[in-house]
Amino acid sequence: MTCNLGPTVWAFVLVWRKPLVKKVKPPPELIRVREMARLMGIQTETLTQWIERRIWPPPHSEFERTKFYRVKHFRAYIDTGHWPTDAWPRGSWKQ
């Protein structure tokens, strides 16, 4: 005796076996100066000059010639117009 469940039942069984929770990548913690300039609608060179002239806080980290800032600091700057106090490390050039 064979059991013929039909294609719809087998499709249900196959869908049911799939994992219900998808793995989501966490958002990035660092943002490049190039991306910040693009989001603000200015040239990367302008933003780099602001960093060199100490108008902006120093970058969180650098790799070769690429400067990185924390995303949470950049979002706070965009939302309020001011850098958070922890964006300026101790002994930095904050005026």
PyMOL Python script that loads the backbone (N, CA, C, O; Angstrom):
from pymol import cmd

cmd.read_pdbstr("""\
ATOM      1  N   MET A   1       0.843  -1.169   0.000  1.00  0.00           N
ATOM      2  CA  MET A   1       0.000   0.000   0.000  1.00  0.00           C
ATOM      3  C   MET A   1       0.895   1.240   0.000  1.00  0.00           C
ATOM      4  O   MET A   1       1.770   1.388   0.853  1.00  0.00           O
ATOM      5  N   THR A   2       0.667   2.106  -0.945  1.00  0.00           N
ATOM      6  CA  THR A   2       1.443   3.333  -1.041  1.00  0.00           C
ATOM      7  C   THR A   2       0.574   4.518  -0.657  1.00  0.00           C
ATOM      8  O   THR A   2      -0.651   4.494  -0.776  1.00  0.00           O
ATOM      9  N   CYS A   3       1.242   5.529  -0.204  1.00  0.00           N
ATOM     10  CA  CYS A   3       0.535   6.748   0.215  1.00  0.00           C
ATOM     11  C   CYS A   3       0.856   7.855  -0.780  1.00  0.00           C
ATOM     12  O   CYS A   3       2.017   8.238  -0.923  1.00  0.00           O
ATOM     13  N   ASN A   4      -0.142   8.365  -1.457  1.00  0.00           N
ATOM     14  CA  ASN A   4       0.046   9.438  -2.409  1.00  0.00           C
ATOM     15  C   ASN A   4      -0.467  10.729  -1.782  1.00  0.00           C
ATOM     16  O   ASN A   4      -1.673  10.971  -1.738  1.00  0.00           O
ATOM     17  N   LEU A   5       0.468  11.564  -1.292  1.00  0.00           N
ATOM     18  CA  LEU A   5       0.068  12.802  -0.623  1.00  0.00           C
ATOM     19  C   LEU A   5      -0.187  13.941  -1.601  1.00  0.00           C
ATOM     20  O   LEU A   5      -0.885  14.896  -1.260  1.00  0.00           O
ATOM     21  N   GLY A   6       0.348  13.863  -2.775  1.00  0.00           N
ATOM     22  CA  GLY A   6       0.127  14.906  -3.758  1.00  0.00           C
ATOM     23  C   GLY A   6       1.186  16.004  -3.626  1.00  0.00           C
ATOM     24  O   GLY A   6       1.861  16.098  -2.600  1.00  0.00           O
ATOM     25  N   PRO A   7       1.330  16.828  -4.663  1.00  0.00           N
ATOM     26  CA  PRO A   7       2.398  17.841  -4.672  1.00  0.00           C
ATOM     27  C   PRO A   7       2.181  18.970  -3.666  1.00  0.00           C
ATOM     28  O   PRO A   7       3.160  19.523  -3.165  1.00  0.00           O
ATOM     29  N   THR A   8       0.951  19.327  -3.355  1.00  0.00           N
ATOM     30  CA  THR A   8       0.729  20.445  -2.439  1.00  0.00           C
ATOM     31  C   THR A   8       1.173  20.113  -1.023  1.00  0.00           C
ATOM     32  O   THR A   8       1.720  20.971  -0.330  1.00  0.00           O
ATOM     33  N   VAL A   9       0.948  18.896  -0.591  1.00  0.00           N
ATOM     34  CA  VAL A   9       1.361  18.505   0.761  1.00  0.00           C
ATOM     35  C   VAL A   9       2.882  18.476   0.856  1.00  0.00           C
ATOM     36  O   VAL A   9       3.443  18.924   1.856  1.00  0.00           O
ATOM     37  N   TRP A  10       3.561  17.955  -0.172  1.00  0.00           N
ATOM     38  CA  TRP A  10       5.020  17.921  -0.152  1.00  0.00           C
ATOM     39  C   TRP A  10       5.598  19.322  -0.188  1.00  0.00           C
ATOM     40  O   TRP A  10       6.626  19.575   0.439  1.00  0.00           O
ATOM     41  N   ALA A  11       4.971  20.234  -0.900  1.00  0.00           N
ATOM     42  CA  ALA A  11       5.435  21.620  -0.911  1.00  0.00           C
ATOM     43  C   ALA A  11       5.320  22.218   0.485  1.00  0.00           C
ATOM     44  O   ALA A  11       6.198  22.972   0.906  1.00  0.00           O
ATOM     45  N   PHE A  12       4.253  21.896   1.206  1.00  0.00           N
ATOM     46  CA  PHE A  12       4.086  22.391   2.568  1.00  0.00           C
ATOM     47  C   PHE A  12       5.182  21.837   3.477  1.00  0.00           C
ATOM     48  O   PHE A  12       5.733  22.564   4.303  1.00  0.00           O
ATOM     49  N   VAL A  13       5.489  20.572   3.328  1.00  0.00           N
ATOM     50  CA  VAL A  13       6.523  19.947   4.150  1.00  0.00           C
ATOM     51  C   VAL A  13       7.877  20.584   3.866  1.00  0.00           C
ATOM     52  O   VAL A  13       8.643  20.821   4.800  1.00  0.00           O
ATOM     53  N   LEU A  14       8.192  20.868   2.606  1.00  0.00           N
ATOM     54  CA  LEU A  14       9.466  21.477   2.264  1.00  0.00           C
ATOM     55  C   LEU A  14       9.566  22.903   2.803  1.00  0.00           C
ATOM     56  O   LEU A  14      10.625  23.306   3.284  1.00  0.00           O
ATOM     57  N   VAL A  15       8.487  23.663   2.729  1.00  0.00           N
ATOM     58  CA  VAL A  15       8.489  25.022   3.263  1.00  0.00           C
ATOM     59  C   VAL A  15       8.591  24.989   4.777  1.00  0.00           C
ATOM     60  O   VAL A  15       9.276  25.826   5.365  1.00  0.00           O
ATOM     61  N   TRP A  16       7.941  24.061   5.404  1.00  0.00           N
ATOM     62  CA  TRP A  16       7.938  23.983   6.856  1.00  0.00           C
ATOM     63  C   TRP A  16       9.327  23.682   7.406  1.00  0.00           C
ATOM     64  O   TRP A  16       9.659  24.103   8.514  1.00  0.00           O
ATOM     65  N   ARG A  17      10.139  22.960   6.644  1.00  0.00           N
ATOM     66  CA  ARG A  17      11.463  22.583   7.103  1.00  0.00           C
ATOM     67  C   ARG A  17      12.485  23.705   6.996  1.00  0.00           C
ATOM     68  O   ARG A  17      13.562  23.602   7.583  1.00  0.00           O
ATOM     69  N   LYS A  18      12.185  24.764   6.270  1.00  0.00           N
ATOM     70  CA  LYS A  18      13.122  25.880   6.148  1.00  0.00           C
ATOM     71  C   LYS A  18      13.260  26.574   7.504  1.00  0.00           C
ATOM     72  O   LYS A  18      12.307  26.606   8.283  1.00  0.00           O
ATOM     73  N   PRO A  19      14.441  27.127   7.789  1.00  0.00           N
ATOM     74  CA  PRO A  19      14.601  27.845   9.058  1.00  0.00           C
ATOM     75  C   PRO A  19      13.699  29.076   9.082  1.00  0.00           C
ATOM     76  O   PRO A  19      13.563  29.779   8.081  1.00  0.00           O
ATOM     77  N   LEU A  20      13.104  29.318  10.204  1.00  0.00           N
ATOM     78  CA  LEU A  20      12.167  30.427  10.331  1.00  0.00           C
ATOM     79  C   LEU A  20      12.862  31.752  10.616  1.00  0.00           C
ATOM     80  O   LEU A  20      12.312  32.814  10.325  1.00  0.00           O
ATOM     81  N   VAL A  21      14.061  31.701  11.179  1.00  0.00           N
ATOM     82  CA  VAL A  21      14.782  32.919  11.529  1.00  0.00           C
ATOM     83  C   VAL A  21      15.921  33.114  10.534  1.00  0.00           C
ATOM     84  O   VAL A  21      16.750  32.225  10.337  1.00  0.00           O
ATOM     85  N   LYS A  22      15.948  34.275   9.920  1.00  0.00           N
ATOM     86  CA  LYS A  22      17.032  34.582   8.996  1.00  0.00           C
ATOM     87  C   LYS A  22      18.125  35.318   9.759  1.00  0.00           C
ATOM     88  O   LYS A  22      17.850  36.142  10.632  1.00  0.00           O
ATOM     89  N   LYS A  23      19.362  35.006   9.415  1.00  0.00           N
ATOM     90  CA  LYS A  23      20.479  35.714  10.033  1.00  0.00           C
ATOM     91  C   LYS A  23      20.634  37.052   9.338  1.00  0.00           C
ATOM     92  O   LYS A  23      20.714  37.122   8.112  1.00  0.00           O
ATOM     93  N   VAL A  24      20.676  38.102  10.121  1.00  0.00           N
ATOM     94  CA  VAL A  24      20.811  39.447   9.591  1.00  0.00           C
ATOM     95  C   VAL A  24      22.171  39.977  10.007  1.00  0.00           C
ATOM     96  O   VAL A  24      22.575  39.839  11.162  1.00  0.00           O
ATOM     97  N   LYS A  25      22.877  40.588   9.055  1.00  0.00           N
ATOM     98  CA  LYS A  25      24.170  41.168   9.376  1.00  0.00           C
ATOM     99  C   LYS A  25      23.976  42.380  10.280  1.00  0.00           C
ATOM    100  O   LYS A  25      23.062  43.174  10.059  1.00  0.00           O
ATOM    101  N   PRO A  26      24.814  42.529  11.284  1.00  0.00           N
ATOM    102  CA  PRO A  26      24.712  43.740  12.094  1.00  0.00           C
ATOM    103  C   PRO A  26      25.151  44.955  11.272  1.00  0.00           C
ATOM    104  O   PRO A  26      25.976  44.822  10.368  1.00  0.00           O
ATOM    105  N   PRO A  27      24.615  46.118  11.572  1.00  0.00           N
ATOM    106  CA  PRO A  27      25.012  47.303  10.807  1.00  0.00           C
ATOM    107  C   PRO A  27      26.492  47.611  11.048  1.00  0.00           C
ATOM    108  O   PRO A  27      27.028  47.276  12.105  1.00  0.00           O
ATOM    109  N   PRO A  28      27.145  48.237  10.089  1.00  0.00           N
ATOM    110  CA  PRO A  28      28.565  48.534  10.264  1.00  0.00           C
ATOM    111  C   PRO A  28      28.777  49.552  11.379  1.00  0.00           C
ATOM    112  O   PRO A  28      27.939  50.424  11.610  1.00  0.00           O
ATOM    113  N   GLU A  29      29.908  49.428  12.063  1.00  0.00           N
ATOM    114  CA  GLU A  29      30.219  50.350  13.151  1.00  0.00           C
ATOM    115  C   GLU A  29      31.057  51.527  12.672  1.00  0.00           C
ATOM    116  O   GLU A  29      31.083  52.575  13.318  1.00  0.00           O
ATOM    117  N   LEU A  30      31.738  51.362  11.549  1.00  0.00           N
ATOM    118  CA  LEU A  30      32.612  52.413  11.038  1.00  0.00           C
ATOM    119  C   LEU A  30      32.136  52.870   9.668  1.00  0.00           C
ATOM    120  O   LEU A  30      31.548  52.100   8.908  1.00  0.00           O
ATOM    121  N   ILE A  31      32.401  54.135   9.369  1.00  0.00           N
ATOM    122  CA  ILE A  31      32.037  54.707   8.069  1.00  0.00           C
ATOM    123  C   ILE A  31      33.258  55.444   7.529  1.00  0.00           C
ATOM    124  O   ILE A  31      33.979  56.103   8.279  1.00  0.00           O
ATOM    125  N   ARG A  32      33.479  55.328   6.236  1.00  0.00           N
ATOM    126  CA  ARG A  32      34.625  55.988   5.609  1.00  0.00           C
ATOM    127  C   ARG A  32      34.312  57.461   5.351  1.00  0.00           C
ATOM    128  O   ARG A  32      33.152  57.860   5.253  1.00  0.00           O
ATOM    129  N   VAL A  33      35.365  58.247   5.245  1.00  0.00           N
ATOM    130  CA  VAL A  33      35.207  59.673   4.958  1.00  0.00           C
ATOM    131  C   VAL A  33      34.531  59.869   3.610  1.00  0.00           C
ATOM    132  O   VAL A  33      33.725  60.786   3.450  1.00  0.00           O
ATOM    133  N   ARG A  34      34.847  59.027   2.648  1.00  0.00           N
ATOM    134  CA  ARG A  34      34.237  59.130   1.320  1.00  0.00           C
ATOM    135  C   ARG A  34      32.721  58.957   1.400  1.00  0.00           C
ATOM    136  O   ARG A  34      31.975  59.673   0.731  1.00  0.00           O
ATOM    137  N   GLU A  35      32.268  58.010   2.214  1.00  0.00           N
ATOM    138  CA  GLU A  35      30.824  57.788   2.358  1.00  0.00           C
ATOM    139  C   GLU A  35      30.162  58.953   3.092  1.00  0.00           C
ATOM    140  O   GLU A  35      29.045  59.348   2.757  1.00  0.00           O
ATOM    141  N   MET A  36      30.849  59.498   4.089  1.00  0.00           N
ATOM    142  CA  MET A  36      30.289  60.641   4.817  1.00  0.00           C
ATOM    143  C   MET A  36      30.138  61.839   3.884  1.00  0.00           C
ATOM    144  O   MET A  36      29.121  62.533   3.918  1.00  0.00           O
ATOM    145  N   ALA A  37      31.149  62.081   3.053  1.00  0.00           N
ATOM    146  CA  ALA A  37      31.075  63.202   2.108  1.00  0.00           C
ATOM    147  C   ALA A  37      29.938  63.001   1.118  1.00  0.00           C
ATOM    148  O   ALA A  37      29.227  63.949   0.783  1.00  0.00           O
ATOM    149  N   ARG A  38      29.766  61.776   0.651  1.00  0.00           N
ATOM    150  CA  ARG A  38      28.679  61.497  -0.299  1.00  0.00           C
ATOM    151  C   ARG A  38      27.321  61.739   0.354  1.00  0.00           C
ATOM    152  O   ARG A  38      26.427  62.312  -0.270  1.00  0.00           O
ATOM    153  N   LEU A  39      27.160  61.306   1.607  1.00  0.00           N
ATOM    154  CA  LEU A  39      25.891  61.490   2.302  1.00  0.00           C
ATOM    155  C   LEU A  39      25.598  62.960   2.575  1.00  0.00           C
ATOM    156  O   LEU A  39      24.436  63.366   2.608  1.00  0.00           O
ATOM    157  N   MET A  40      26.643  63.759   2.771  1.00  0.00           N
ATOM    158  CA  MET A  40      26.443  65.182   3.043  1.00  0.00           C
ATOM    159  C   MET A  40      26.407  66.014   1.773  1.00  0.00           C
ATOM    160  O   MET A  40      26.065  67.196   1.826  1.00  0.00           O
ATOM    161  N   GLY A  41      26.750  65.427   0.635  1.00  0.00           N
ATOM    162  CA  GLY A  41      26.697  66.140  -0.631  1.00  0.00           C
ATOM    163  C   GLY A  41      27.868  67.079  -0.847  1.00  0.00           C
ATOM    164  O   GLY A  41      27.721  68.100  -1.518  1.00  0.00           O
ATOM    165  N   ILE A  42      29.028  66.754  -0.294  1.00  0.00           N
ATOM    166  CA  ILE A  42      30.226  67.572  -0.488  1.00  0.00           C
ATOM    167  C   ILE A  42      31.327  66.689  -1.051  1.00  0.00           C
ATOM    168  O   ILE A  42      31.191  65.467  -1.106  1.00  0.00           O
ATOM    169  N   GLN A  43      32.416  67.318  -1.467  1.00  0.00           N
ATOM    170  CA  GLN A  43      33.533  66.562  -2.021  1.00  0.00           C
ATOM    171  C   GLN A  43      34.365  65.955  -0.892  1.00  0.00           C
ATOM    172  O   GLN A  43      34.447  66.501   0.208  1.00  0.00           O
ATOM    173  N   THR A  44      34.968  64.830  -1.193  1.00  0.00           N
ATOM    174  CA  THR A  44      35.815  64.150  -0.213  1.00  0.00           C
ATOM    175  C   THR A  44      37.012  65.017   0.158  1.00  0.00           C
ATOM    176  O   THR A  44      37.437  65.023   1.314  1.00  0.00           O
ATOM    177  N   GLU A  45      37.556  65.744  -0.803  1.00  0.00           N
ATOM    178  CA  GLU A  45      38.707  66.605  -0.529  1.00  0.00           C
ATOM    179  C   GLU A  45      38.357  67.695   0.475  1.00  0.00           C
ATOM    180  O   GLU A  45      39.174  68.041   1.329  1.00  0.00           O
ATOM    181  N   THR A  46      37.153  68.235   0.376  1.00  0.00           N
ATOM    182  CA  THR A  46      36.713  69.259   1.322  1.00  0.00           C
ATOM    183  C   THR A  46      36.667  68.708   2.729  1.00  0.00           C
ATOM    184  O   THR A  46      37.150  69.346   3.665  1.00  0.00           O
ATOM    185  N   LEU A  47      36.100  67.545   2.886  1.00  0.00           N
ATOM    186  CA  LEU A  47      36.010  66.919   4.204  1.00  0.00           C
ATOM    187  C   LEU A  47      37.400  66.581   4.744  1.00  0.00           C
ATOM    188  O   LEU A  47      37.656  66.732   5.938  1.00  0.00           O
ATOM    189  N   THR A  48      38.282  66.131   3.881  1.00  0.00           N
ATOM    190  CA  THR A  48      39.654  65.843   4.303  1.00  0.00           C
ATOM    191  C   THR A  48      40.357  67.107   4.769  1.00  0.00           C
ATOM    192  O   THR A  48      41.117  67.065   5.737  1.00  0.00           O
ATOM    193  N   GLN A  49      40.121  68.228   4.103  1.00  0.00           N
ATOM    194  CA  GLN A  49      40.709  69.499   4.536  1.00  0.00           C
ATOM    195  C   GLN A  49      40.168  69.915   5.894  1.00  0.00           C
ATOM    196  O   GLN A  49      40.920  70.434   6.719  1.00  0.00           O
ATOM    197  N   TRP A  50      38.892  69.703   6.144  1.00  0.00           N
ATOM    198  CA  TRP A  50      38.325  70.034   7.453  1.00  0.00           C
ATOM    199  C   TRP A  50      38.994  69.224   8.558  1.00  0.00           C
ATOM    200  O   TRP A  50      39.226  69.727   9.657  1.00  0.00           O
ATOM    201  N   ILE A  51      39.300  67.963   8.254  1.00  0.00           N
ATOM    202  CA  ILE A  51      39.970  67.108   9.245  1.00  0.00           C
ATOM    203  C   ILE A  51      41.391  67.605   9.481  1.00  0.00           C
ATOM    204  O   ILE A  51      41.845  67.685  10.622  1.00  0.00           O
ATOM    205  N   GLU A  52      42.097  67.941   8.391  1.00  0.00           N
ATOM    206  CA  GLU A  52      43.475  68.415   8.520  1.00  0.00           C
ATOM    207  C   GLU A  52      43.546  69.759   9.233  1.00  0.00           C
ATOM    208  O   GLU A  52      44.498  70.018   9.970  1.00  0.00           O
ATOM    209  N   ARG A  53      42.557  70.613   9.026  1.00  0.00           N
ATOM    210  CA  ARG A  53      42.532  71.934   9.682  1.00  0.00           C
ATOM    211  C   ARG A  53      41.942  71.888  11.088  1.00  0.00           C
ATOM    212  O   ARG A  53      41.811  72.913  11.758  1.00  0.00           O
ATOM    213  N   ARG A  54      41.588  70.677  11.522  1.00  0.00           N
ATOM    214  CA  ARG A  54      41.078  70.438  12.872  1.00  0.00           C
ATOM    215  C   ARG A  54      39.717  71.076  13.122  1.00  0.00           C
ATOM    216  O   ARG A  54      39.400  71.452  14.251  1.00  0.00           O
ATOM    217  N   ILE A  55      38.926  71.196  12.083  1.00  0.00           N
ATOM    218  CA  ILE A  55      37.546  71.648  12.218  1.00  0.00           C
ATOM    219  C   ILE A  55      36.676  70.465  12.635  1.00  0.00           C
ATOM    220  O   ILE A  55      35.716  70.620  13.390  1.00  0.00           O
ATOM    221  N   TRP A  56      37.021  69.304  12.140  1.00  0.00           N
ATOM    222  CA  TRP A  56      36.323  68.059  12.500  1.00  0.00           C
ATOM    223  C   TRP A  56      37.179  67.289  13.483  1.00  0.00           C
ATOM    224  O   TRP A  56      38.391  67.500  13.541  1.00  0.00           O
ATOM    225  N   PRO A  57      36.578  66.403  14.256  1.00  0.00           N
ATOM    226  CA  PRO A  57      37.379  65.594  15.191  1.00  0.00           C
ATOM    227  C   PRO A  57      38.295  64.636  14.440  1.00  0.00           C
ATOM    228  O   PRO A  57      38.057  64.344  13.268  1.00  0.00           O
ATOM    229  N   PRO A  58      39.331  64.148  15.096  1.00  0.00           N
ATOM    230  CA  PRO A  58      40.205  63.187  14.426  1.00  0.00           C
ATOM    231  C   PRO A  58      39.453  61.894  14.142  1.00  0.00           C
ATOM    232  O   PRO A  58      38.511  61.560  14.861  1.00  0.00           O
ATOM    233  N   PRO A  59      39.849  61.172  13.120  1.00  0.00           N
ATOM    234  CA  PRO A  59      39.165  59.917  12.799  1.00  0.00           C
ATOM    235  C   PRO A  59      39.349  58.876  13.899  1.00  0.00           C
ATOM    236  O   PRO A  59      40.332  58.898  14.640  1.00  0.00           O
ATOM    237  N   HIS A  60      38.401  57.980  13.985  1.00  0.00           N
ATOM    238  CA  HIS A  60      38.481  56.900  14.973  1.00  0.00           C
ATOM    239  C   HIS A  60      39.651  55.977  14.655  1.00  0.00           C
ATOM    240  O   HIS A  60      40.367  55.547  15.559  1.00  0.00           O
ATOM    241  N   SER A  61      39.846  55.674  13.384  1.00  0.00           N
ATOM    242  CA  SER A  61      40.967  54.832  12.980  1.00  0.00           C
ATOM    243  C   SER A  61      41.339  55.156  11.539  1.00  0.00           C
ATOM    244  O   SER A  61      40.562  55.753  10.794  1.00  0.00           O
ATOM    245  N   GLU A  62      42.543  54.746  11.171  1.00  0.00           N
ATOM    246  CA  GLU A  62      43.028  54.944   9.808  1.00  0.00           C
ATOM    247  C   GLU A  62      43.685  53.662   9.341  1.00  0.00           C
ATOM    248  O   GLU A  62      44.349  52.963  10.106  1.00  0.00           O
ATOM    249  N   PHE A  63      43.485  53.375   8.078  1.00  0.00           N
ATOM    250  CA  PHE A  63      44.173  52.259   7.440  1.00  0.00           C
ATOM    251  C   PHE A  63      44.714  52.779   6.133  1.00  0.00           C
ATOM    252  O   PHE A  63      43.951  53.150   5.240  1.00  0.00           O
ATOM    253  N   GLU A  64      46.022  52.807   6.015  1.00  0.00           N
ATOM    254  CA  GLU A  64      46.722  53.408   4.895  1.00  0.00           C
ATOM    255  C   GLU A  64      46.254  54.857   4.756  1.00  0.00           C
ATOM    256  O   GLU A  64      46.530  55.665   5.643  1.00  0.00           O
ATOM    257  N   ARG A  65      45.559  55.212   3.682  1.00  0.00           N
ATOM    258  CA  ARG A  65      45.100  56.601   3.536  1.00  0.00           C
ATOM    259  C   ARG A  65      43.613  56.756   3.807  1.00  0.00           C
ATOM    260  O   ARG A  65      43.068  57.846   3.636  1.00  0.00           O
ATOM    261  N   THR A  66      42.951  55.696   4.224  1.00  0.00           N
ATOM    262  CA  THR A  66      41.508  55.729   4.458  1.00  0.00           C
ATOM    263  C   THR A  66      41.239  56.031   5.926  1.00  0.00           C
ATOM    264  O   THR A  66      41.773  55.367   6.815  1.00  0.00           O
ATOM    265  N   LYS A  67      40.408  57.035   6.170  1.00  0.00           N
ATOM    266  CA  LYS A  67      40.039  57.423   7.530  1.00  0.00           C
ATOM    267  C   LYS A  67      38.641  56.897   7.842  1.00  0.00           C
ATOM    268  O   LYS A  67      37.754  56.919   6.989  1.00  0.00           O
ATOM    269  N   PHE A  68      38.459  56.430   9.062  1.00  0.00           N
ATOM    270  CA  PHE A  68      37.181  55.869   9.479  1.00  0.00           C
ATOM    271  C   PHE A  68      36.658  56.602  10.708  1.00  0.00           C
ATOM    272  O   PHE A  68      37.425  56.968  11.598  1.00  0.00           O
ATOM    273  N   TYR A  69      35.354  56.810  10.747  1.00  0.00           N
ATOM    274  CA  TYR A  69      34.662  57.380  11.906  1.00  0.00           C
ATOM    275  C   TYR A  69      33.625  56.379  12.388  1.00  0.00           C
ATOM    276  O   TYR A  69      33.207  55.500  11.634  1.00  0.00           O
ATOM    277  N   ARG A  70      33.215  56.510  13.627  1.00  0.00           N
ATOM    278  CA  ARG A  70      32.140  55.658  14.138  1.00  0.00           C
ATOM    279  C   ARG A  70      30.814  56.149  13.563  1.00  0.00           C
ATOM    280  O   ARG A  70      30.574  57.354  13.481  1.00  0.00           O
ATOM    281  N   VAL A  71      29.967  55.225  13.171  1.00  0.00           N
ATOM    282  CA  VAL A  71      28.665  55.567  12.587  1.00  0.00           C
ATOM    283  C   VAL A  71      27.806  56.302  13.612  1.00  0.00           C
ATOM    284  O   VAL A  71      27.114  57.259  13.263  1.00  0.00           O
ATOM    285  N   LYS A  72      27.842  55.865  14.879  1.00  0.00           N
ATOM    286  CA  LYS A  72      27.000  56.513  15.891  1.00  0.00           C
ATOM    287  C   LYS A  72      27.404  57.968  16.100  1.00  0.00           C
ATOM    288  O   LYS A  72      26.542  58.803  16.376  1.00  0.00           O
ATOM    289  N   HIS A  73      28.693  58.295  15.977  1.00  0.00           N
ATOM    290  CA  HIS A  73      29.123  59.690  16.111  1.00  0.00           C
ATOM    291  C   HIS A  73      28.650  60.514  14.920  1.00  0.00           C
ATOM    292  O   HIS A  73      28.189  61.644  15.085  1.00  0.00           O
ATOM    293  N   PHE A  74      28.765  59.950  13.718  1.00  0.00           N
ATOM    294  CA  PHE A  74      28.334  60.665  12.520  1.00  0.00           C
ATOM    295  C   PHE A  74      26.828  60.898  12.533  1.00  0.00           C
ATOM    296  O   PHE A  74      26.365  61.978  12.164  1.00  0.00           O
ATOM    297  N   ARG A  75      26.062  59.898  12.953  1.00  0.00           N
ATOM    298  CA  ARG A  75      24.600  60.078  13.032  1.00  0.00           C
ATOM    299  C   ARG A  75      24.237  61.151  14.047  1.00  0.00           C
ATOM    300  O   ARG A  75      23.336  61.954  13.806  1.00  0.00           O
ATOM    301  N   ALA A  76      24.927  61.172  15.171  1.00  0.00           N
ATOM    302  CA  ALA A  76      24.662  62.207  16.180  1.00  0.00           C
ATOM    303  C   ALA A  76      24.983  63.590  15.621  1.00  0.00           C
ATOM    304  O   ALA A  76      24.264  64.551  15.892  1.00  0.00           O
ATOM    305  N   TYR A  77      26.055  63.693  14.846  1.00  0.00           N
ATOM    306  CA  TYR A  77      26.414  64.976  14.239  1.00  0.00           C
ATOM    307  C   TYR A  77      25.354  65.417  13.233  1.00  0.00           C
ATOM    308  O   TYR A  77      24.975  66.588  13.202  1.00  0.00           O
ATOM    309  N   ILE A  78      24.879  64.491  12.417  1.00  0.00           N
ATOM    310  CA  ILE A  78      23.854  64.829  11.423  1.00  0.00           C
ATOM    311  C   ILE A  78      22.549  65.230  12.118  1.00  0.00           C
ATOM    312  O   ILE A  78      21.884  66.169  11.680  1.00  0.00           O
ATOM    313  N   ASP A  79      22.178  64.533  13.189  1.00  0.00           N
ATOM    314  CA  ASP A  79      20.910  64.814  13.870  1.00  0.00           C
ATOM    315  C   ASP A  79      20.936  66.118  14.654  1.00  0.00           C
ATOM    316  O   ASP A  79      19.957  66.864  14.642  1.00  0.00           O
ATOM    317  N   THR A  80      22.048  66.405  15.340  1.00  0.00           N
ATOM    318  CA  THR A  80      22.091  67.556  16.244  1.00  0.00           C
ATOM    319  C   THR A  80      22.921  68.720  15.726  1.00  0.00           C
ATOM    320  O   THR A  80      22.715  69.860  16.142  1.00  0.00           O
ATOM    321  N   GLY A  81      23.857  68.447  14.823  1.00  0.00           N
ATOM    322  CA  GLY A  81      24.746  69.501  14.354  1.00  0.00           C
ATOM    323  C   GLY A  81      25.981  69.653  15.222  1.00  0.00           C
ATOM    324  O   GLY A  81      26.814  70.524  14.968  1.00  0.00           O
ATOM    325  N   HIS A  82      26.110  68.818  16.239  1.00  0.00           N
ATOM    326  CA  HIS A  82      27.272  68.870  17.133  1.00  0.00           C
ATOM    327  C   HIS A  82      27.838  67.466  17.284  1.00  0.00           C
ATOM    328  O   HIS A  82      27.104  66.479  17.285  1.00  0.00           O
ATOM    329  N   TRP A  83      29.155  67.398  17.411  1.00  0.00           N
ATOM    330  CA  TRP A  83      29.785  66.109  17.644  1.00  0.00           C
ATOM    331  C   TRP A  83      29.611  65.717  19.093  1.00  0.00           C
ATOM    332  O   TRP A  83      29.719  66.573  19.972  1.00  0.00           O
ATOM    333  N   PRO A  84      29.343  64.449  19.376  1.00  0.00           N
ATOM    334  CA  PRO A  84      29.263  64.015  20.771  1.00  0.00           C
ATOM    335  C   PRO A  84      30.630  64.135  21.439  1.00  0.00           C
ATOM    336  O   PRO A  84      31.663  64.123  20.769  1.00  0.00           O
ATOM    337  N   THR A  85      30.625  64.249  22.751  1.00  0.00           N
ATOM    338  CA  THR A  85      31.879  64.464  23.464  1.00  0.00           C
ATOM    339  C   THR A  85      32.838  63.288  23.327  1.00  0.00           C
ATOM    340  O   THR A  85      34.052  63.486  23.344  1.00  0.00           O
ATOM    341  N   ASP A  86      32.324  62.072  23.193  1.00  0.00           N
ATOM    342  CA  ASP A  86      33.232  60.938  23.059  1.00  0.00           C
ATOM    343  C   ASP A  86      33.805  60.811  21.646  1.00  0.00           C
ATOM    344  O   ASP A  86      34.628  59.929  21.403  1.00  0.00           O
ATOM    345  N   ALA A  87      33.390  61.672  20.707  1.00  0.00           N
ATOM    346  CA  ALA A  87      34.018  61.688  19.388  1.00  0.00           C
ATOM    347  C   ALA A  87      35.372  62.404  19.445  1.00  0.00           C
ATOM    348  O   ALA A  87      36.233  62.189  18.592  1.00  0.00           O
ATOM    349  N   TRP A  88      35.546  63.248  20.448  1.00  0.00           N
ATOM    350  CA  TRP A  88      36.819  63.962  20.631  1.00  0.00           C
ATOM    351  C   TRP A  88      37.623  63.228  21.701  1.00  0.00           C
ATOM    352  O   TRP A  88      37.304  63.340  22.885  1.00  0.00           O
ATOM    353  N   PRO A  89      38.654  62.481  21.317  1.00  0.00           N
ATOM    354  CA  PRO A  89      39.441  61.778  22.326  1.00  0.00           C
ATOM    355  C   PRO A  89      40.208  62.749  23.216  1.00  0.00           C
ATOM    356  O   PRO A  89      40.454  63.893  22.834  1.00  0.00           O
ATOM    357  N   ARG A  90      40.579  62.289  24.391  1.00  0.00           N
ATOM    358  CA  ARG A  90      41.360  63.148  25.282  1.00  0.00           C
ATOM    359  C   ARG A  90      42.661  63.545  24.638  1.00  0.00           C
ATOM    360  O   ARG A  90      43.315  62.741  23.973  1.00  0.00           O
ATOM    361  N   GLY A  91      43.034  64.803  24.841  1.00  0.00           N
ATOM    362  CA  GLY A  91      44.276  65.313  24.266  1.00  0.00           C
ATOM    363  C   GLY A  91      44.172  65.634  22.794  1.00  0.00           C
ATOM    364  O   GLY A  91      45.188  65.901  22.151  1.00  0.00           O
ATOM    365  N   SER A  92      42.960  65.616  22.237  1.00  0.00           N
ATOM    366  CA  SER A  92      42.826  65.955  20.817  1.00  0.00           C
ATOM    367  C   SER A  92      42.782  67.463  20.682  1.00  0.00           C
ATOM    368  O   SER A  92      42.966  68.195  21.654  1.00  0.00           O
ATOM    369  N   TRP A  93      42.537  67.913  19.473  1.00  0.00           N
ATOM    370  CA  TRP A  93      42.615  69.334  19.176  1.00  0.00           C
ATOM    371  C   TRP A  93      41.298  70.079  19.334  1.00  0.00           C
ATOM    372  O   TRP A  93      41.145  71.164  18.772  1.00  0.00           O
ATOM    373  N   LYS A  94      40.343  69.534  20.079  1.00  0.00           N
ATOM    374  CA  LYS A  94      39.046  70.198  20.213  1.00  0.00           C
ATOM    375  C   LYS A  94      39.246  71.605  20.782  1.00  0.00           C
ATOM    376  O   LYS A  94      40.004  71.821  21.728  1.00  0.00           O
ATOM    377  N   GLN A  95      38.543  72.537  20.171  1.00  0.00           N
ATOM    378  CA  GLN A  95      38.689  73.938  20.605  1.00  0.00           C
ATOM    379  C   GLN A  95      37.661  74.303  21.633  1.00  0.00           C
ATOM    380  O   GLN A  95      37.637  75.439  22.106  1.00  0.00           O
TER     381      GLN A  95
END
""", "prot")
cmd.dss("prot")
cmd.show_as("cartoon", "prot")
cmd.util.cbc("prot")
cmd.orient("prot")
